[in-house]
Amino acid sequence: MTTQKELLPGVFLSAVQDRRFKTACFSLSFLRPLCEGEAAMNALLPSVLLRGSKKTPSIRAIAGRLDGLHGASAGALVRKKGEIQLTGLFADCLEDQYAGEAVFSRLLDFVSELLFCPRTENGAFLPELVRQERENLRNAMHGVLDDKGAYCEQQLLRTMCRGERYACGRLGEPEALDKIDAHTLWAHDKSVLASSRVELFYLGSKSAEEAEALLRPLLAHLPRRACVPVGTAPGPRPQALRRVSETMPLAQSRLSIGFRTDVTLQSAQYPVMLLLNAMLGGGEQNRLYTVVRGQKALCYEAGSWYDGYKGVLAASAGCGRADLPAVEEEILRQLAELAAGRFSQAELETARTGLLSDLRLLCDSPGRLDEFYTGRAAAGVSQTPAGLAAALRAVTAEDICAAARGVRPDTVYTLEEA
């Protein structure tokens, strides 16, 4: 049973009562506009908060505190949902009935300490902790260079969405880190607490009313003023195909093609786009794998993904430099084939079966359920996994053709062997 409710102005709860699990899951997300000016600070905040509170002032003390809660866990949360950045904390613990005591309420007390009573020095965060976590975040940002496929897709989005907030990475940009110190981050933390829309998620055996009652003491410390507006603006329709190329030492070249669609989570055609992407390159036995890689042997790997928060579709492949034009041509041809209806019902059913299986697995994972419900709440969409499954079952072959005809190529980004 799922309940969604506004607890305070700008503070919302999605509660899923499910007695199948022996653990209860909780998250608190502050919603911020994704932008280069503050994305890195938003990403840094939860890591600094998790370095300790006044009552639990070290990583060792935190570990001991969590051990005393029957092995509970707490971690940082940083997500990108379209042009909204979510930053905060998540935690889980053994259900009270299995622990024989009130573990969940004590875990919420601990989360409240981290959020509202962090370690401070001279009216700000501890400089050394900020410096350490800032460098950890910098390393995470630079780590994408070790994955050339992820780097190529990152550069594609920066090029394709230049001037749009979507171009900003989930963690922000490395150059912004140099401007962050203990005092600037402390001031930003106060602003985040007071002016952010908040999405709470709970999954466990308690009812929504019981979860709300336990959350009230934590929320009592939350300052409230007008929330910073968040949302995702649709991108412009492409006027002409843009091409950008970069050269570096590589074992193989990379190609990423970005497409614009008019279909987002708010659209009735969203389930159709999920199936189209699964047939193109995102599901089992997809076109890019079976045709471009398998039958034509043009690339070493290929696939696609679709972001319904922004309405962006992207296809990528790794291949030899000489094969880049042929791979691009074949990716576009496979999309045209789907638009023309040149696919079998069996192909559609294989994609549908894969997505329905993914939804069943999602329902067995508290963490994935957290991301599903919190993400949709951020986008203003009320949907359950069961509702999405029903919509997927209703998609027809004609729907797939119509969706494919509405997809427009925007940008081709190639990462070529030096």
MOVEN-V795469 format. One record per helix or strand of 2 or more residues. SS is the DSSP state (H for helix, E for strand). FROM is the first residue (numbers start at 1). TO is the last residue. If there is no record, write none. Layout:
ss->(SS | SS)
from->(FROM | FROM)
to->(TO | TO)
This chain:
ss->(E | E | E | H | H | E | E | H | H | H | H | H | H | H | E | H | E | E | H | H | E | E | H | H | H | H | H | E)
from->(2 | 11 | 23 | 39 | 59 | 73 | 84 | 96 | 103 | 127 | 148 | 165 | 174 | 182 | 197 | 208 | 242 | 253 | 270 | 287 | 301 | 312 | 321 | 345 | 366 | 385 | 397 | 408)
to->(8 | 17 | 33 | 49 | 67 | 81 | 94 | 99 | 116 | 146 | 160 | 167 | 179 | 195 | 204 | 219 | 248 | 260 | 282 | 295 | 307 | 319 | 339 | 363 | 378 | 393 | 405 | 417)
